[in-house]
Amino acid sequence: MDMDPQELLLPALVVATSLGAYLIGVRRLRLPHAGLRRAVGRAIETLGLLMLFGAVNVGLGITFVLAWRGITGEFLSFYLLNDAVLGILSLLQALIFQWWWTRAD
């Protein structure tokens, strides 16, 4: 089974930059190895929060679209919710919430 080079491009870029960041962190910045495990844990927490905020944002968006249609009788498309900006803003919400949460510890 042959792999298409286009399918490997993005994963290869991420692996290369992650390896580069690891080497810079360990060799140049003298970051501790133990801190990497904690950082990965935080990243996974952030992904979970991203999924939560994304689902809530889309759910509220659907509710708003249905309410708008019902109240005004005007058509409002669900496709407005299919925008990369909503994902970026959900990520921003997740990061801010996580930073706030971890500062409370």
Beta strands, then each sheet from edge to edge (+ up, - down):
end
